[in-house]
Amino acid sequence: MDAVRLIGMSRRALVQGTDRPEIMAEVWQAQALAQAIGSRLAVSGPPELRGEALGLTELAGRGCGVLDAPELDLGDLRAAQLTELDDARQTLLCLGGLLGEVGMALVGMASSATDETSYWQCMEAIDAADESRDRVLEMLRKLAARVEVLPEGAEDSPSGV
């Protein structure tokens, strides 16, 4: 399935989460999807994005690691459904939005945490989501710089993914 479509599914599921376990599961799903997208870009994305994409993979993996992994069937894991990443720029724009929403959801959960462990788990996950989003924004900046230096007419070529 296309990355942009999966990100949209994650955004909707995050907004529809009604309790802490559901929201935490969606936060984990979003980080796992960011990790998969970063991995895909690191392997087959535009060369100027590969270092940042590898960093995104590591940061999003840390974001998953600080959270308890939800019990999901393999078919429910959105990251495992990633088969296409046709437009790197559009994917990164959508992923940046998702990671921002993840951060906001985590802030809400941290502020209502009833125990110190939950609070610090949220804080670490906020940090990972924020750093992941910073990587996404840096990749968008590099893509914009790439478009500026391409010869006329080259904008019509594939995005490099």
Secondary structure by P-SEA (a helix, b strand, c coil): ccaaaaaaaaaaaaaacccaaaaaaaaaaaaaaaaaaaaaaaccccccaaaaaaaaaaaaaaaaaacccccccccccccccccccccaaaaaaaaaaaaaaaaaaaaaaaaacccaaaaaaaaaaaaaaaaaaaaaaaaaaaaaaaaaacccccccccccc
